[in-house]
């Protein structure tokens, strides 16, 4: 059995994931964007909560901890992680 990456598993088929790394005041700023296979029915604030899944219909594997862990890690390194959801467009900004 092969493991599918999270982005590929939840992304709209035929779309791409965009990653941009820049500097903001001399510190790394990482942007990750993709188009979800279906509109996400959660708020940006809820997206980084423990055990929160992207939509209620997802019944596959996964604990809903990925973004929570990523946000906690960014904060431990003195940065922040922000989510922006607009329909099926999903964007994560990581400031370190």
C-alpha positions in Angstrom: 0.0 0.0 0.0 1.4 3.4 -0.9 0.9 6.4 1.3 -0.6 9.5 -0.3 0.6 12.9 0.9 -2.0 15.0 2.7 -2.0 17.7 0.1 -2.6 15.3 -2.7 -5.2 13.4 -0.8 -7.4 16.4 -0.1 -6.6 18.6 -3.1 -8.8 19.0 -6.1 -7.6 16.5 -8.8 -5.4 18.1 -11.4 -4.5 21.1 -9.3 -1.1 22.0 -7.9 0.2 23.0 -4.5 2.0 26.3 -4.4 4.8 27.0 -2.0 6.5 30.4 -1.7 9.4 31.2 0.7 10.3 34.9 1.2 11.7 37.1 3.9 9.7 39.5 6.0 11.8 41.9 8.1 14.7 39.4 7.6 12.7 36.4 8.9 11.3 33.5 6.8 7.7 33.8 5.6 6.4 30.5 4.1 3.1 30.4 2.1 1.5 27.2 1.1 -1.7 27.2 -1.1 -3.9 24.6 -2.7 -7.4 24.1 -3.9 -9.5 21.7 -1.8 -11.4 18.9 -3.5 -14.5 20.3 -1.8 -15.3 23.6 0.0 -14.1 23.6 3.6 -16.9 24.0 6.1 -14.9 25.4 9.1 -13.6 28.7 10.2 -9.9 29.8 9.9 -9.7 29.8 13.7 -11.2 26.3 14.0 -8.7 24.9 11.4 -5.8 24.8 13.9 -7.8 23.3 16.8 -7.0 19.8 18.1 -8.9 17.0 16.3 -10.4 19.4 13.7 -10.9 17.9 10.3 -11.3 19.9 7.0 -14.8 18.9 6.5 -17.4 16.8 8.3 -17.6 14.3 5.4 -14.0 13.1 5.8 -14.2 9.6 7.3 -10.8 8.4 6.2 -7.7 8.0 8.3 -6.3 11.1 10.1 -6.7 12.6 13.5 -7.1 16.2 12.7 -3.9 17.1 14.5 -1.7 18.2 11.6 -2.4 21.9 11.6 -2.6 22.0 15.4 0.9 20.6 15.6 2.2 22.8 12.8 0.8 25.9 14.6 2.3 24.8 18.0 5.7 24.2 16.4 5.7 27.6 14.7 4.8 29.2 18.0 7.5 27.3 19.9 10.0 28.7 17.4 8.8 32.3 18.1 6.6 32.5 15.0 3.0 32.1 14.0 0.8 30.2 11.6 -2.2 31.8 10.0 -4.9 30.1 7.9 -7.0 31.7 5.2 -9.9 29.8 3.7 -12.0 31.1 0.9 -14.4 28.5 -0.4 -12.2 25.8 -1.8 -8.9 27.9 -1.7 -6.8 27.0 1.3 -3.7 29.1 2.3 -1.3 28.8 5.2 1.1 31.6 6.1 4.0 30.7 8.4 6.0 33.5 9.9 9.2 32.5 11.8 
